[in-house]
Amino acid sequence: MKKSKFALYFGNRGFFPEKLVSSARKDMSDVLNKLGHETLMLDVDATKYGAIETPADGAVFAEFLKANRENYDGVILCLPNFGDETGAISALQDAGVPILIQAYPDEIDKMDFSNRRDAFCGKFSVMDIFTQYGLSFSSFTPHVVHPRSAKFAEHVKKFDAVCRVVNGMKRMTVGAIGARTTAFKTVRYDELTLQKYGITNEVLDLSEIIHRVQNFDISKESYKAKKEFLGNYTNWDGVPDEAFDNLSKLGVVIDEVIDEYKMDAIALRCWLELEKQLKVSPCVLLSELNDRGIPAACELDVCNAIAMYALNLASEKPATCLDWNNNWGDEENKCILFHCGPVPQKMMTAKGQIIDHPMFAKALGAGCGYGCNIGRIAPTPITFASSVTKNGKLEFFVGEGKFTEDIIPEEFFGCAGVAEIEDLQNKLQKIGSGGYRHHVSVTSGHVGDAVKEAFEKYLNYEIMEF
């Protein structure tokens, strides 16, 4: 995933040392480039020192941003000295992207009038004026930090994740492939609420997908490539050729639909029509999509597909949709998270094994559910989330925890892991009482702070606090 590109703003106030602006321009561009980020800077001759002090300077910077509207993902507002808040609001009130405010620390042995920055104080003035104007911004701790410090690198990493989530979510398309099965009223959602937040829902009938599979042209190169890829993706010992062929065709058709409708994420009706008519279970195809970074939820859970997309943007790692499924003995902060087989390979301890889905074998007879990819989830720190549409609003919860090294018995069906989450029992009470579904979206790594920052400050989603 490409790193965010930042427009750099440098604040100044005349009776503070101007020489600090020049060194800040070099510090910021050097550090961000080393961290893998492209940058945009106002030409040094466009204003005094290439910095912003007056509303007139701010207008120059605003025009600079307007000319580069599609060429930056976020703005880093740098205060080498106190800075000027009126120039800042003039420059950035229409930036349209997340803004990180960074202020330089003073050095104890450089507190004379020609060196003292007072950016510690100036940062409050900028934060104050932005708040008065209703302009959202990000500010991380500590309050002041040098660009060449390890702490600033942490700030940039978090802000990069915020920018990815904000810019990805404010115009996204989620596909619903198939209708919600009547047994799963728990995954109902409101399309108009999603659209209000810039999330377009493209809905396709599952009969169209099945028709395309049944009339598939096997001379397509995409079919051959899919068969080869799937054959190497997991273990297929004992899987009938017909099931493998149908899964390969179905995989190509889903890829084509995603491309045709420019879908960022999908939710699929995964039972019972595919099992009845194609004799396959699509778990492994969802696993492979998730592994590629295309969030794919099962059981037509559109809201969790959206949550998966946000987590994927933040972590730059695959996400998956799991069930809050089992207690783990008497350990109140642990539970088993499970699903039949949509877990991406990158989150598993090893390659999975394709089997005939035992639930469908029981319901429909043996041989109709090949495609279930079983295995175990690898130990890792995790961020989890889920969403619902409620009273015209899009609401999320977000939390962090870890998958442990606890061993789940071999006879436990599906792909699962033991999750450890602080204060789990109270969180579960709030999740259930808040009307959330039995699913939860999960990604590797701790990115909860960045996700919540993006959701609350920039996207105006509602957050259920634990």
C-alpha positions in Angstrom: 0.0 0.0 0.0 1.4 3.4 -1.0 2.4 5.8 1.8 0.6 9.1 2.1 1.9 12.2 0.4 2.1 15.2 2.6 1.8 18.9 1.9 4.1 20.8 4.4 3.1 24.0 6.0 5.6 26.1 8.0 4.3 28.7 10.4 6.2 31.9 11.4 5.7 34.9 13.6 8.0 37.9 12.9 9.5 38.7 16.3 10.6 35.1 16.8 13.8 33.8 15.1 13.1 33.4 11.4 16.2 31.3 10.8 14.4 28.4 12.4 12.1 28.2 9.4 14.9 27.3 7.0 16.2 24.5 9.2 12.7 23.2 9.7 12.1 22.9 5.9 15.2 20.8 5.6 14.4 18.7 8.8 10.9 17.9 7.6 11.6 17.1 4.0 14.7 14.9 4.9 12.9 13.0 7.6 9.7 12.4 5.7 11.5 11.3 2.6 13.5 8.8 4.6 10.3 7.5 6.1 9.1 6.8 2.5 6.7 9.8 2.1 6.7 12.2 -0.8 6.2 15.9 0.2 5.0 19.1 -1.3 6.4 22.5 -0.1 5.5 26.0 -1.0 8.4 27.6 -2.9 10.7 29.4 -0.5 10.2 32.7 -2.5 6.4 32.5 -2.6 6.2 34.1 0.8 8.8 35.4 3.3 11.0 32.3 4.0 8.4 30.1 2.3 6.4 30.3 5.6 3.0 31.5 6.6 2.5 34.4 8.9 -0.3 36.7 7.7 -3.7 36.0 6.2 -2.3 37.1 2.8 0.4 34.4 3.2 -2.3 32.0 4.1 -4.2 32.8 0.9 -1.0 32.0 -1.1 -0.8 28.7 0.6 -4.5 28.0 0.0 -4.0 28.6 -3.7 -1.0 26.3 -3.6 -3.2 23.5 -2.1 -5.9 24.2 -4.6 -3.5 23.8 -7.5 -2.4 20.4 -6.1 -5.8 19.3 -4.9 -5.5 15.6 -5.9 -1.8 15.5 -5.2 -1.6 15.2 -1.4 -3.2 13.0 1.3 -2.7 15.1 4.4 -1.1 18.3 5.7 1.6 18.5 8.3 1.5 22.0 10.0 5.0 22.6 11.3 5.7 25.3 13.9 9.5 26.0 14.1 8.6 29.0 16.3 5.4 30.3 17.9 3.7 30.7 14.5 0.7 32.8 13.6 -2.8 31.4 14.0 -4.6 33.8 11.6 -2.4 32.8 8.7 -2.9 29.1 9.6 -6.7 29.2 9.4 -6.6 31.3 6.2 -4.3 28.7 4.6 -6.0 25.5 5.8 -9.7 25.9 6.4 -10.4 24.4 3.0 -7.6 21.8 2.9 -10.1 18.9 2.8 -7.7 16.4 4.3 -6.4 15.5 7.8 -4.0 18.0 9.4 -1.3 17.1 11.8 0.0 19.9 14.0 3.7 19.5 14.9 5.6 22.0 17.1 9.3 22.1 17.8 10.6 21.7 21.4 12.9 24.3 22.9 16.4 23.4 24.1 17.3 24.3 27.6 20.7 25.7 26.6 19.2 27.8 23.7 16.6 30.0 25.5 18.0 33.4 24.6 15.9 35.7 22.4 17.7 34.8 19.2 17.0 31.0 19.6 13.9 30.6 21.8 11.0 29.1 19.8 7.9 29.2 22.1 6.3 26.7 19.7 5.0 24.9 22.8 2.7 28.0 23.4 2.1 28.7 19.8 0.6 25.3 19.2 -2.2 26.1 21.6 -3.1 29.2 19.5 -3.3 27.2 16.3 -5.4 24.5 18.0 -7.7 27.1 19.5 -8.4 28.9 16.2 -9.0 25.7 14.4 -11.5 24.6 17.1 -13.2 28.0 16.8 -13.6 27.5 13.1 -14.7 23.9 13.4 -11.6 22.7 11.5 -10.6 19.1 12.4 -7.0 18.4 13.2 -4.7 15.8 14.8 -2.3 16.4 17.6 -0.4 13.6 19.3 1.7 13.4 22.5 4.1 14.7 23.6 2.9 18.2 22.9 6.2 19.2 21.2 8.5 16.9 19.3 11.5 17.4 17.1 11.1 16.0 13.5 14.4 14.1 13.7 13.3 12.2 16.8 12.0 8.6 17.0 8.8 9.9 18.6 8.0 12.0 15.5 8.5 9.0 13.3 5.8 7.3 15.5 3.5 10.3 15.0 4.0 10.2 11.2 3.2 6.4 11.1 0.0 7.0 13.0 -1.0 10.0 10.9 -0.2 8.1 7.7 -2.8 5.5 8.9 -5.3 8.2 9.7 -4.9 9.7 6.2 -5.3 6.3 4.5 -8.5 5.5 6.4 -10.0 9.0 5.9 -9.2 9.2 2.2 -10.2 5.6 1.6 -13.5 5.7 3.5 -14.9 9.0 2.4 -15.5 7.6 -1.1 -15.8 3.9 -1.0 -17.9 1.2 -2.8 -19.0 -2.0 -1.0 -20.5 -4.8 -2.9 -23.4 -7.0 -1.7 -23.3 -10.1 -3.8 -26.6 -11.9 -3.2 -29.5 -11.1 -0.9 -29.4 -11.4 2.9 -30.6 -14.9 3.8 -33.8 -14.6 5.9 -32.3 -16.5 8.8 -29.7 -13.7 9.2 -31.7 -10.6 10.2 -28.7 -9.7 12.3 -26.8 -8.4 9.3 -29.5 -5.9 8.2 -28.3 -2.4 7.3 -29.5 0.9 5.8 -28.1 1.7 2.3 -29.2 5.3 2.5 -27.3 5.8 5.8 -24.2 4.4 4.2 -24.6 6.8 1.2 -24.9 9.8 3.5 -21.3 9.0 4.6 -20.1 8.6 1.1 -20.3 4.8 1.0 -22.0 3.4 -2.1 -23.5 0.0 -2.0 -23.6 -2.0 -5.2 -26.0 -5.0 -5.0 -26.0 -8.0 -7.4 -28.3 -11.0 -7.4 -26.6 -14.2 -6.7 -28.4 -15.8 -9.7 -26.3 -13.6 -12.0 -23.1 -15.0 -10.4 -24.2 -18.6 -10.7 -25.4 -18.1 -14.3 -21.9 -16.7 -15.2 -20.2 -19.6 -13.6 -22.4 -22.2 -15.3 -21.8 -20.5 -18.7 -18.1 -19.9 -18.1 -15.6 -20.0 -21.0 -12.8 -22.2 -19.7 -10.5 -21.0 -22.5 -10.0 -17.8 -20.6 -6.5 -17.2 -19.4 -7.9 -15.8 -16.2 -9.4 -19.3 -15.5 -6.0 -21.0 -16.0 -4.3 -18.4 -13.8 -6.9 -18.7 -11.1 -6.6 -22.5 -11.0 -2.8 -22.3 -10.7 -3.0 -19.6 -8.0 -5.6 -21.4 -5.9 -3.7 -24.7 -6.3 -0.7 -23.1 -4.6 -2.6 -21.0 -2.1 -3.7 -23.9 0.2 -3.9 -27.7 0.3 -6.5 -29.5 -1.9 -5.8 -33.1 -1.0 -9.0 -35.1 -1.6 -11.0 -32.3 -3.2 -12.9 -33.5 -6.3 -11.8 -32.0 -9.6 -15.3 -30.6 -10.3 -15.4 -28.7 -7.0 -11.9 -27.3 -7.7 -13.0 -26.2 -11.2 -16.2 -24.6 -10.0 -14.3 -22.7 -7.3 -11.8 -21.5 -9.9 -14.6 -20.3 -12.1 -16.4 -18.6 -9.2 -13.2 -16.9 -8.2 -12.8 -15.4 -11.7 -16.4 -14.3 -11.8 -16.1 -12.6 -8.4 -12.9 -10.9 -9.5 -14.6 -9.7 -12.7 -17.6 -8.2 -10.7 -15.3 -6.5 -8.3 -13.4 -4.9 -11.2 -16.6 -4.0 -13.2 -18.2 -2.2 -10.3 -14.9 -0.8 -8.8 -15.7 -2.4 -5.4 -13.3 -1.7 -2.5 -14.8 -4.5 -0.4 -17.5 -7.1 -0.7 -20.0 -9.2 1.3 -21.1 -12.5 -0.1 -24.2 -14.6 0.4 -22.3 -17.8 1.0 -25.1 -20.3 1.6 -27.1 -22.3 0.5 -27.5 -21.6 -3.2 -23.8 -22.0 -4.0 -23.8 -25.3 -2.3 -27.0 -26.5 -3.9 -26.2 -25.4 -7.5 -22.4 -25.3 -7.7 -21.6 -27.9 -5.0 -19.0 -25.6 -3.4 -18.5 -23.4 -0.4 -16.8 -20.1 -1.2 -14.7 -19.8 2.1 -11.4 -20.2 0.4 -12.2 -17.5 -2.2 -13.0 -15.0 0.6 -9.8 -16.0 2.3 -7.8 -15.4 -0.9 -9.5 -12.0 -1.5 -8.7 -11.0 2.0 -5.1 -12.1 1.6 -4.9 -9.8 -1.4 -6.1 -6.9 0.6 -9.7 -6.9 -0.8 -11.9 -7.2 2.3 -14.5 -9.9 1.8 -17.1 -10.7 4.5 -19.2 -13.8 4.5 -23.0 -14.1 5.3 -23.7 -10.8 3.5 -22.4 -8.8 6.4 -21.9 -5.5 4.6 -21.3 -3.5 7.7 -18.4 -5.7 8.7 -17.0 -5.5 5.2 -16.9 -1.8 5.7 -15.1 -2.3 9.1 -12.7 -4.7 7.5 -11.8 -2.1 4.8 -11.1 0.5 7.5 -8.8 -1.9 9.4 -7.0 -2.9 6.2 -6.4 0.7 5.3 -5.0 1.4 8.8 -2.8 -1.6 9.3 -1.8 -2.2 5.6 -2.4 -5.9 6.4 -5.2 -8.2 5.6 -8.4 -8.2 7.7 -11.0 -10.9 8.3 -14.5 -11.4 9.6 -14.9 -13.7 12.5 -17.6 -14.9 14.9 -17.5 -14.2 18.6 -17.8 -17.9 19.0 -16.8 -19.7 22.3 -15.6 -19.1 25.8 -12.1 -20.2 26.6 -12.6 -22.2 29.8 -13.0 -19.9 32.8 -10.6 -17.2 31.5 -12.9 -14.2 31.3 -10.6 -12.1 29.1 -10.2 -14.9 26.5 -12.5 -16.3 23.8 -12.4 -18.2 20.6 -12.8 -16.2 17.4 -13.8 -18.4 14.5 -15.1 -18.7 11.0 -15.4 -21.5 8.5 -12.5 -20.5 6.4 -12.3 -16.9 5.1 -9.2 -16.1 7.2 -6.4 -14.8 4.9 -3.4 -17.1 4.7 -1.2 -14.3 6.1 -3.0 -14.5 9.4 -2.7 -18.3 9.7 0.0 -20.4 11.3 0.3 -22.4 8.0 -1.4 -23.3 4.8 -5.0 -24.4 5.3 -6.7 -27.5 4.1 -9.8 -27.6 1.9 -12.5 -29.8 3.2 -16.2 -30.6 2.5 -18.0 -28.1 4.8 -19.4 -30.3 7.6 -22.4 -28.0 8.3 -23.6 -28.2 4.6 -22.8 -31.9 4.5 -25.2 -32.4 7.4 -27.8 -30.1 5.9 -27.6 -31.1 2.2 -25.6 -34.3 2.1 -21.9 -35.0 1.6 -19.9 -33.5 -1.3 -21.8 -30.2 -1.7 -19.6 -27.9 0.4 -16.0 -28.2 -0.7 -14.1 -24.9 -0.3 -14.0 -24.6 3.5 -10.3 -23.7 4.3 -9.6 -24.9 7.8 -6.5 -24.1 10.0 -5.5 -21.9 12.9 -4.9 -18.2 13.4 -1.4 -17.2 14.2 -0.5 -15.3 17.5 -0.4 -11.6 16.8 -1.5 -8.3 18.3 -4.9 -7.4 16.8 -7.2 -4.5 16.3 -10.9 -5.3 16.1 -14.0 -3.4 15.0 -17.5 -3.7 13.8 -20.2 -1.3 12.6 -24.0 -0.9 12.4 -26.4 1.6 10.8 -28.6 3.0 13.5 -31.1 5.8 13.4 -29.6 7.3 10.2 -26.0 7.1 11.6 -23.0 4.8 11.1 -21.7 3.6 14.4 -18.6 1.6 15.2 -16.8 0.1 18.1 -13.0 -0.3 18.0 -10.6 -2.1 20.3 -7.3 -3.9 20.6 -6.1 -7.2 22.0 -4.1 -10.2 20.8 -4.3 -13.7 19.5 -2.5 -16.0 21.9 -0.5 -19.1 21.6 -3.2 -21.2 23.3 -3.8 -24.4 21.4 -7.3 -25.1 20.2 -8.1 -28.9 20.0 -7.6 -30.4 16.6 -11.2 -31.6 16.3 -12.5 -28.0 16.5 -13.8 -27.3 13.0 -12.9 -24.2 10.9 -10.2 -21.6 11.2 -9.9 -20.1 14.7 -7.7 -18.5 17.3 -7.9 -17.7 21.0 -8.2 -13.9 21.5 -7.2 -12.1 24.7 -8.9 -8.8 25.2 -8.8 -6.7 28.4 -12.1 -6.4 30.2 -13.6 -8.7 27.6 -16.8 -9.5 29.5 -17.9 -5.9 29.9 -17.0 -5.2 26.2 -19.2 -8.2 25.2 -22.1 -6.8 27.3 -21.8 -3.4 25.5 -21.5 -5.1 22.1 -24.6 -7.2 22.6 -26.6 -4.4 24.2 -25.6 -2.0 21.4 -27.2 -4.1 18.8 -24.0 -5.3 17.1 -23.9 -8.5 15.2 -22.2 -11.8 16.2 -19.4 -10.9 13.8 -16.2 -8.9 14.4 -13.6 -7.6 12.0 -10.0 -8.2 12.9 -6.6 -7.2 11.5 -3.0 -7.7 12.8 -1.3 -4.9 14.7 -2.4 -2.2 17.1 -3.9 0.6 15.0 -7.0 1.3 17.1 -6.0 4.9 17.9 -5.5 5.8 14.3 -8.8 4.2 13.3 -10.7 6.1 16.0 -8.9 9.3 15.2 -10.0 9.0 11.5 -13.6 8.0 12.4 -14.3 10.6 15.1 -12.4 13.7 13.9 -12.7 13.5 10.1 -15.4 11.0 9.0 -18.0 11.9 11.7 -18.9 8.3 12.5 -20.4 7.5 15.9 -18.1 5.6 18.2 -19.5 3.3 21.0 -17.0 3.6 23.8 -16.1 0.6 25.9 
